[in-house]
Amino acid sequence: MTEGAGEKAARVVVVDDQTVVREGIVMLLGLLPGIDVVGAAGDGDEAVKLVAELAPDVVLMDLRMPRCDGVEATRRIRAEYPGTQVVVLTTYADDESLFPALRAGARGYLTKDAGGDEIVRAVQSVLSGDAGLSPSIQRRLLERLSEPEPASAAPAGAPDGLTVRETEVLVLIAEGLGNQEIARRLHVSTATVKTHINNLFAKTGLKDRAQAVRYAYGKGLVRPPRG
């Protein structure tokens, strides 16, 4: 490994649930300058434990994993070990994967077709305080920022202490959307949608979606279509 005078290699943990992929990434990183792989994990729970034990500079994090996925692991690592940065390395570049990961605290996002040089640049970027994003992800973020904001269906004073997002979810339920459709509309994960639904049901005392629809109409959050 060739490092400049006085430069320390970035201590990296690799997280991926597929053994062949994980070992391949570790092997690739071992050939790159400025990278020192100090550990590898097969799921998010293992990743958090390794971060606690090894205090790496950067975690290269897969997203779709059993037990504890990459988004939840990223959230826990950034909350409990803020000295460790997270760069997502995943097959997926869709909005439902990208935006929850960034909201959870990931500072970088690469797809698995990234080359070694791109991985090194992303690691160096996040350690210097910048974002480590692949060009395709940068384009998607710019496209998203240029999209007009959807008009909020939630009134200024939401009933029963509902948050604006909970009220948005309630309105979309009343419009007949399923959880996956709501997730796509709001650019969040289906797990996040389920959390909002559980919260709004708890606050309003609702038991099911049929009651939620009646509640939304009764509170004037949506209006029946004109005949």
C-alpha positions in Angstrom: 0.0 0.0 0.0 1.5 3.3 -1.1 0.8 6.2 1.2 2.1 9.7 1.2 4.4 10.7 4.0 2.5 11.3 7.2 -0.8 10.0 5.7 -2.7 7.3 7.5 -4.7 4.7 5.7 -8.4 5.0 6.3 -9.6 2.2 8.5 -12.6 0.6 6.8 -15.2 -2.1 7.8 -17.0 -3.8 4.9 -20.7 -4.9 5.4 -22.5 -7.2 3.0 -24.7 -10.2 3.6 -23.4 -12.1 0.6 -20.2 -13.9 1.5 -18.7 -14.0 -2.0 -19.5 -10.3 -2.6 -18.1 -9.3 0.8 -14.9 -11.2 0.4 -14.5 -9.8 -3.1 -14.9 -6.2 -1.8 -12.4 -6.9 0.9 -9.9 -8.3 -1.6 -10.3 -5.3 -3.9 -9.9 -2.8 -1.1 -6.7 -4.6 0.1 -5.2 -3.6 -3.3 -6.1 0.0 -3.1 -3.8 2.8 -1.7 -5.0 4.6 1.5 -7.4 1.8 2.6 -6.9 -0.6 5.5 -9.7 -3.1 5.9 -10.0 -3.8 9.6 -13.1 -5.9 9.7 -16.1 -7.4 7.7 -19.7 -8.1 8.8 -22.6 -10.0 7.3 -25.5 -7.8 8.6 -26.3 -4.6 10.3 -26.2 -5.9 13.8 -22.7 -7.3 13.2 -21.7 -4.0 11.7 -22.7 -2.0 14.8 -20.8 -4.4 17.0 -17.7 -4.1 14.9 -17.9 -0.3 14.9 -18.1 -0.4 18.7 -15.1 -2.7 18.9 -12.9 -1.3 16.2 -13.8 2.4 15.8 -13.2 2.4 12.0 -13.1 5.6 10.1 -15.5 4.5 7.4 -18.1 1.7 7.0 -18.9 0.5 3.5 -22.5 -0.5 4.0 -24.8 -2.7 1.9 -28.5 -1.9 2.2 -30.6 -5.1 1.7 -29.6 -7.4 4.5 -31.5 -9.8 7.0 -32.0 -9.0 10.7 -30.9 -5.4 10.5 -30.7 -3.7 7.2 -28.2 -1.0 6.1 -30.5 2.0 6.8 -31.1 1.0 10.4 -27.5 0.1 10.9 -26.4 3.5 9.5 -28.8 5.3 11.8 -27.5 3.4 14.8 -23.8 3.9 13.9 -24.2 7.6 13.2 -26.2 8.1 16.5 -23.9 6.1 18.7 -20.5 6.4 17.0 -20.4 9.8 15.2 -16.7 9.5 14.6 -17.4 6.7 12.0 -18.7 7.8 8.6 -20.9 5.6 6.4 -20.6 5.1 2.6 -23.4 3.0 1.1 -22.2 0.4 -1.4 -25.3 -1.2 -2.9 -26.8 -2.6 -6.1 -29.8 -0.3 -5.8 -30.0 3.3 -6.8 -33.8 3.8 -6.6 -35.3 6.6 -4.5 -36.7 4.2 -1.9 -33.1 3.0 -1.2 -31.2 6.3 -1.7 -33.1 8.8 0.3 -33.7 6.8 3.5 -30.0 5.9 3.6 -29.0 9.6 3.3 -31.6 10.6 5.9 -30.1 8.0 8.2 -26.8 9.7 8.0 -24.8 8.1 5.2 -22.3 10.6 3.7 -21.6 8.6 0.6 -23.6 6.5 -1.8 -22.1 4.2 -4.5 -23.5 1.4 -6.6 -21.6 -1.9 -6.9 -20.4 -1.1 -10.4 -18.1 1.5 -8.9 -14.4 1.0 -9.6 -11.6 1.0 -7.0 -10.6 4.6 -7.7 -14.2 5.7 -7.1 -14.4 3.9 -3.8 -11.1 5.5 -2.7 -12.4 9.0 -3.7 -15.7 8.4 -1.8 -13.8 7.3 1.4 -11.4 10.3 1.2 -14.4 12.7 0.5 -16.4 11.7 3.5 -13.3 11.8 5.8 -12.6 15.4 4.6 -16.2 16.4 5.4 -17.6 16.2 1.8 -20.1 13.9 0.3 -18.9 10.8 -1.5 -21.5 10.3 -4.2 -21.3 8.5 -7.5 -22.0 10.7 -10.6 -25.3 8.9 -11.2 -26.4 9.5 -7.6 -25.4 13.2 -7.9 -27.6 13.5 -11.0 -30.5 11.9 -9.2 -30.2 14.3 -6.3 -30.1 17.3 -8.7 -33.2 15.9 -10.5 -35.0 15.5 -7.3 -34.1 19.0 -6.1 -35.4 20.4 -9.4 -38.7 18.6 -9.1 -41.6 20.9 -7.9 -42.6 20.2 -4.4 -46.0 18.4 -4.2 -48.8 20.5 -2.7 -49.3 19.4 0.9 -52.8 17.9 1.5 -52.4 18.4 5.2 -54.2 21.4 6.8 -52.3 23.8 9.0 -53.9 22.4 12.1 -53.7 18.6 12.0 -56.2 16.8 14.3 -55.3 14.8 17.4 -51.7 15.9 17.4 -50.8 14.3 14.0 -47.6 15.5 12.4 -47.7 16.8 8.9 -46.2 13.6 7.5 -48.7 11.4 9.5 -51.5 13.5 8.1 -50.1 13.1 4.5 -50.0 9.4 5.0 -53.6 9.4 6.3 -54.8 11.4 3.3 -53.1 9.0 0.9 -54.7 6.0 2.7 -58.1 7.8 2.2 -57.3 8.1 -1.5 -56.9 4.4 -1.7 -53.1 4.0 -1.9 -51.4 1.0 -0.5 -48.2 1.1 1.6 -45.8 0.7 -1.4 -47.6 3.3 -3.4 -47.5 5.7 -0.4 -43.8 5.0 0.0 -43.1 5.8 -3.7 -45.2 9.0 -3.5 -43.4 10.3 -0.4 -40.0 8.9 -1.3 -39.6 6.9 1.9 -39.3 3.2 2.7 -42.4 1.0 3.3 -41.1 0.4 6.8 -41.3 4.2 7.4 -44.8 4.3 6.1 -45.8 1.5 8.5 -44.3 3.4 11.4 -46.3 6.5 10.4 -49.5 4.4 10.2 -48.9 2.8 13.6 -48.3 6.3 15.1 -51.4 7.9 13.6 -53.6 4.9 14.5 -52.3 5.2 18.1 -53.0 8.9 18.3 -56.5 8.7 16.8 -57.6 5.4 18.2 -58.3 4.0 14.7 -58.2 0.2 14.3 -58.0 -0.3 10.5 -57.8 1.5 7.1 -61.6 1.6 6.7 -61.8 3.6 9.9 -58.9 5.8 8.7 -60.8 6.6 5.5 -64.0 7.6 7.5 -61.9 9.6 9.9 -60.1 11.5 7.1 -63.4 12.4 5.5 -65.0 13.3 8.8 -62.1 15.7 9.7 -62.3 17.4 6.3 -58.8 16.2 5.3 -60.2 14.9 2.0 -63.4 15.7 0.2 -65.6 13.3 -1.6 -65.4 13.4 -5.4 -68.0 15.5 -7.1 -70.6 13.4 -8.8 
